[in-house]
Amino acid sequence: MAKGIFALGRIAVGVVAVGQAAAGLVAFGQAGVGLLFCLAQACAGLIAFGQLAVGVHFGAGQVATGTTALGQFAVGKYVLAQLGAGQYLWTTQHSDPVAVQHFHELWVRISSLLH
């Protein structure tokens, strides 16, 4: 098990943790818990990206949760998904104007960071 500010190992626990199982403020791995950010196949955190992304504020993945959730199946307040559940949905079956506006504004903010 790796521990430290920057932990790298099969099982990693640290401020920045990278491993098959990772836990920290920022976590990367196959399974991860990142208090602020997590990128993993199965992950949980304030912001989560993965096949299974359990996000509090933002989640993106095949299965995603969060206030803002993007995925094939997603659950949240603002949802962009093939199949989803939430207050404001943008799915293949339904386009809520509030959801469309939310995701358009999100795209504008993200794309402005890339320029």
N, C-alpha and C positions, 0 to 999 in steps of 0.2 A: 504494500500500500504506500502510495506517495502522498506526502503532506507538505504543505508550505505555501508561500505566497503564490508561486507558480508551481503547480503540482502536475507532473507528467508520469503516468503509469497505468497499469491495467485497472487499478482502483485508485482514483485521485480525489483528494479533498484539499481545497485551498481557495485562495481568492480567485485565481484563474485555474480551473481544473480541466485537464485533458486526459481522457482515458475511456476504457470500455464502460466503466461506471464512473461518473464524475459528479461531484457536488461542490458548489462554491458560489461566489457572487456571480461569476461568469463560468459556464460549464459547456464543454464540447465532448461528445462521445456517443456511444451507442445508446446508453441510458444516462440521463442527466437531470440534475436539479440545479438550476441556476437562480439565485434569488433575484438578480436583475435580468440576466439574459441566458438563454440556453439554446444550443444547436445540437440536436441529437436525433437518433431514430425515434426514441421515446423520451420526451422531455417535459419538464414543468418549470415555470418561472414567470416573472412579471411579463417578459417578452419571450415567446417560445417559437422555434422553427423546427419542424421534424415531421416524420411520418405520423406520429401521434404527438400533437403539440397542445399541451394543457397550459394555456397562457391566461394570466389574470387580466392584463391590459390588452395584449395582442397575441394572437396565435395564428400560425400559418402552417398547413400541412395537409396530408390526406384526411386526417381526422383532427379537427382543431376546435379549441374553445377560447374564449376571451371576450372582453368588451367589444373589440374588433376581431372578427374571426374570418379567415379565408381558408377554404379547403374543399375537398370533394364532399365531405360531410362536415358541417360546422354548426356550432351552437354559440350564441352570444347575443349582444345587443345589436351590433351592426354586423350582418352576415353576408358574405359573398361566397356562394357555394353551388355545387350541382344539386345538393340536397341539404337543407338547413333548417334550423329552428332559431327563432329570436324575435326581437321586437321589430327590427327593420331588416327585411330580407331582400337580397338580390340573388335570385336563383334562376334556373332554367325555366321555371314555371311562373315566377313572380318578380316584378321589379318595383319595389317601393321607392318613391322619389327621394325620400330622406336617405335611404341607403345609397342610392346612386350618387347623390350629392356628397355624402360622407366619403365614399371611395374615390370620387373624382378629386375632392380636396386633399385626400391622403396621397393620391398619385402626384398631384401638383407639388405638395411638400417634399415628397421623396425625390422627385425628378429635379427639383431645384437644388437639392443637396449634391446631385451628381454633376451639375454643370458648373 
